[in-house]
Amino acid sequence: MSPWKRTALLSDHLSETCPDDPAALAAFIGPRERALEEGIWSLGDADLLAIVLGTGLVGTPVTLVSAALLSRFAGLEGLARLGPHALAEHPGLGLAKALRIAASLELGRRAFERAVRPRPPVRTSASIAAWCAAQLGPLDHEQMWVISLDGRNGMRGARRVAQGGLHGCSVAARDILRAALSDAASAFVLVHNHPSGDSAPSPEDVAMTNAVAAAGEVIGVPLVDHVILAPDGHYSSLLDLGMIGPGDAPRGAAERPRP
């Protein structure tokens, strides 16, 4: 971390506790500084809570306020059972800081819930088309989406990577792969719509698919399929049509049932 950034963070924290003590400014390394230098995972509960709170009381560092909170309410589990108004009764908090704590705990709860939630399996081109029909079917312009898959063909995420007009949209292979990598995908599927009503792949669709498949193979995140959806629900799958070769799909792709 650059010296000016460390000084700024230290000054901001110490201004509340010991603003007139230069020796303390030189020696003190708070939780924010250690989080930046050592990683957020290296901090204990009290230090993490101190970062959420941001400031302490006059004469009481924020780390002592956070430690007192954890002690009073029997740790994070106890804090999670309290609402903002109950938390705000603790000295040094107030409703604004209590809401920060409640929001942070709720984010953690949601992250855990979504991490353990079963992901919808993507095993056939029909399942992909059915999932995308409500999103893409009614559109009067083209959109392209990347469906990211995990190692068991579960859906890790879905991102729109391009939007165009009635007759096409332009997107680079790097933008598609960037979306898949952002979701830590083991493999991915391309989906886009043809508002014209004809789901058959155009020569441009085939050329783009081949370019993306080749790039995916290079980085080890293979393209499984490219599904093209028409407004009436009909679709084309380049995998089903044999336009994506066996080398373009991940190992085990042959075991995926087709519609």
C-alpha positions in Angstrom: 0.0 0.0 0.0 1.3 3.4 -0.9 2.5 5.6 2.0 0.0 8.4 1.4 -2.9 5.9 1.5 -1.7 4.4 4.8 -1.3 7.9 6.2 -4.7 8.9 5.1 -6.4 5.9 6.7 -4.4 6.2 9.9 -5.1 9.9 10.2 -8.8 9.3 9.6 -9.0 6.7 12.4 -6.8 8.4 14.9 -8.5 11.7 14.6 -11.3 10.2 16.7 -9.0 8.7 19.4 -5.6 10.4 19.7 -5.4 13.3 17.3 -2.5 15.0 19.2 -0.2 12.0 19.5 2.3 11.7 16.6 3.9 8.7 18.2 0.6 6.8 18.1 0.1 7.8 14.5 3.4 6.2 13.6 2.9 3.0 15.6 -0.8 2.3 15.1 -1.9 -0.2 12.4 -5.7 -0.6 12.5 -8.0 -3.2 11.0 -8.5 -1.3 7.7 -4.7 -1.2 7.1 -4.3 -4.9 7.9 -7.2 -5.8 5.7 -5.6 -4.0 2.8 -2.1 -5.4 3.4 -2.9 -9.0 4.7 -6.3 -9.6 3.2 -9.8 -9.2 4.7 -9.9 -12.9 5.6 -7.0 -12.4 8.1 -9.1 -10.3 10.4 -11.0 -11.5 13.5 -14.6 -10.8 14.1 -13.9 -7.7 16.2 -11.7 -6.1 13.6 -14.3 -6.9 10.8 -17.0 -5.3 12.9 -14.8 -2.3 13.6 -14.5 -1.7 9.8 -18.3 -1.9 9.5 -18.7 0.6 12.3 -16.1 3.0 10.9 -15.7 5.2 14.0 -15.6 4.7 17.8 -16.3 7.1 20.7 -14.3 10.0 21.9 -11.4 8.4 23.9 -12.5 4.8 22.9 -11.1 3.3 19.7 -13.6 1.6 17.3 -11.9 -1.8 17.9 -12.8 -1.6 21.6 -16.4 -0.7 20.8 -16.7 -3.6 18.4 -15.1 -6.0 20.9 -17.6 -4.8 23.6 -20.5 -5.4 21.2 -19.4 -9.0 20.6 -18.9 -9.6 24.3 -22.3 -8.2 25.3 -24.3 -10.0 22.7 -22.4 -13.4 22.7 -20.7 -13.0 19.3 -22.0 -12.7 15.8 -24.8 -15.2 16.4 -26.2 -12.9 19.1 -25.9 -9.8 16.9 -27.7 -11.6 14.1 -30.7 -12.2 16.3 -31.1 -8.5 17.1 -32.8 -5.8 15.0 -31.4 -2.3 14.4 -33.3 -0.7 17.2 -32.0 -3.2 19.8 -28.5 -2.8 18.5 -28.8 1.0 18.6 -29.2 0.9 22.4 -25.5 -0.1 22.8 -23.3 2.9 23.8 -21.5 4.3 20.8 -23.8 3.0 18.1 -26.9 4.8 17.2 -29.4 3.8 14.6 -27.2 4.5 11.6 -24.4 2.2 12.8 -26.9 -0.4 13.9 -28.3 -0.5 10.4 -24.8 -1.0 9.0 -24.3 -4.0 11.3 -27.7 -5.4 10.4 -27.1 -4.9 6.7 -23.7 -6.6 6.8 -25.1 -9.6 8.6 -28.0 -9.9 6.1 -25.5 -9.8 3.2 -23.6 -12.6 4.8 -26.7 -14.6 5.3 -27.8 -14.1 1.7 -24.4 -15.0 0.4 -24.4 -18.3 2.3 -28.0 -19.1 1.3 -27.2 -18.6 -2.3 -24.0 -20.6 -2.2 -25.7 -23.7 -0.8 -28.8 -23.3 -2.9 -29.1 -26.1 -5.6 -28.4 -24.6 -9.0 -30.8 -25.3 -11.8 -29.3 -28.0 -14.1 -28.7 -27.1 -17.7 -28.6 -30.5 -19.5 -30.3 -30.0 -22.9 -30.7 -27.2 -25.4 -34.5 -27.4 -24.7 -33.9 -26.5 -21.0 -31.8 -23.6 -22.1 -34.5 -22.4 -24.5 -37.2 -22.8 -22.0 -35.3 -20.8 -19.4 -34.6 -17.9 -21.8 -38.0 -17.8 -23.6 -39.6 -15.4 -21.2 -36.6 -13.1 -21.2 -35.7 -13.0 -24.9 -38.9 -14.2 -26.7 -40.9 -10.9 -26.6 -38.0 -8.6 -27.6 -38.0 -6.7 -30.8 -34.2 -6.4 -30.8 -31.4 -8.9 -30.5 -29.6 -9.7 -27.2 -26.8 -12.1 -26.4 -26.4 -13.8 -23.1 -23.8 -16.0 -21.5 -25.0 -18.8 -19.3 -22.2 -19.9 -17.0 -22.1 -23.5 -15.8 -20.3 -25.2 -12.9 -18.7 -28.6 -13.1 -22.0 -30.4 -12.8 -23.8 -28.4 -15.4 -25.5 -26.2 -12.8 -26.2 -22.6 -13.7 -23.7 -20.3 -12.0 -24.9 -17.2 -13.6 -26.5 -15.5 -16.6 -25.2 -12.2 -18.1 -26.2 -10.1 -21.0 -23.1 -9.3 -23.1 -24.6 -7.5 -26.1 -27.6 -5.8 -27.4 -28.4 -4.8 -31.0 -31.2 -4.2 -33.5 -33.7 -6.3 -35.4 -31.1 -8.0 -37.6 -28.1 -8.5 -35.3 -25.8 -7.4 -32.5 -22.0 -7.2 -32.4 -19.9 -8.7 -29.6 -16.2 -9.7 -29.3 -15.1 -13.1 -28.1 -13.2 -11.4 -25.3 -16.3 -9.8 -23.9 -18.1 -13.2 -23.9 -15.2 -15.0 -22.2 -14.8 -12.1 -19.7 -18.4 -12.7 -18.6 -17.8 -16.5 -18.2 -14.6 -15.9 -16.2 -16.4 -13.4 -13.9 -18.7 -16.2 -12.9 -15.8 -18.7 -12.4 -17.5 -20.9 -15.0 -16.3 -24.4 -15.8 -18.1 -24.1 -19.2 -20.7 -21.8 -20.8 -23.5 -21.6 -23.2 -24.3 -18.7 -25.6 -28.0 -17.7 -26.1 -29.4 -15.0 -28.4 -32.7 -14.3 -30.0 -33.8 -13.7 -33.6 -36.7 -11.2 -33.5 -37.3 -11.9 -37.3 -38.9 -15.2 -36.4 -36.3 -17.5 -38.0 -34.2 -19.4 -35.4 -31.8 -20.8 -38.0 -28.2 -19.7 -37.5 -26.8 -17.2 -39.9 -23.3 -17.5 -41.4 -22.3 -14.7 -39.0 -23.7 -16.7 -36.1 -21.7 -19.8 -37.1 -18.5 -17.8 -37.6 -18.8 -16.1 -34.2 -19.6 -19.4 -32.5 -16.5 -21.0 -33.9 -14.3 -18.0 -32.9 -15.7 -18.1 -29.3 -15.3 -21.9 -29.1 -11.7 -21.7 -30.2 -10.9 -18.9 -27.7 -12.7 -20.9 -24.9 -10.6 -23.9 -25.6 -7.4 -21.9 -25.3 -8.3 -20.7 -21.8 -9.9 -23.9 -20.6 -13.5 -22.7 -20.4 -15.2 -24.5 -23.3 -18.3 -23.4 -25.1 -21.0 -26.1 -24.7 -23.7 -24.8 -27.0 -25.1 -21.8 -28.8 -28.9 -21.6 -28.7 -30.9 -19.2 -30.9 -34.4 -18.5 -29.9 -37.3 -17.2 -32.0 -40.3 -15.3 -30.7 -42.7 -18.2 -31.1 -40.5 -20.4 -28.9 -38.8 -22.4 -31.7 -35.1 -22.6 -31.3 -31.9 -23.9 -32.9 -29.0 -25.4 -31.1 -25.6 -25.4 -32.9 -24.6 -28.4 -30.8 -27.6 -30.3 -31.9 -27.0 -29.3 -35.5 -23.5 -30.5 -35.3 -22.0 -27.1 -35.9 -20.0 -27.2 -32.7 -17.5 -30.0 -33.0 -16.7 -32.6 -30.2 -13.5 -30.8 -29.5 -15.4 -27.6 -28.7 -17.5 -29.2 -25.9 -16.1 -30.1 -22.5 -15.2 -33.7 -21.7 -18.3 -35.6 -20.8 -20.5 -33.4 -23.0 -21.5 -36.4 -25.0 -23.3 -37.7 -22.0 -25.6 -34.7 -21.9 -29.1 -35.8 -23.1 -30.4 -34.0 -26.1 -34.1 -33.2 -26.6 
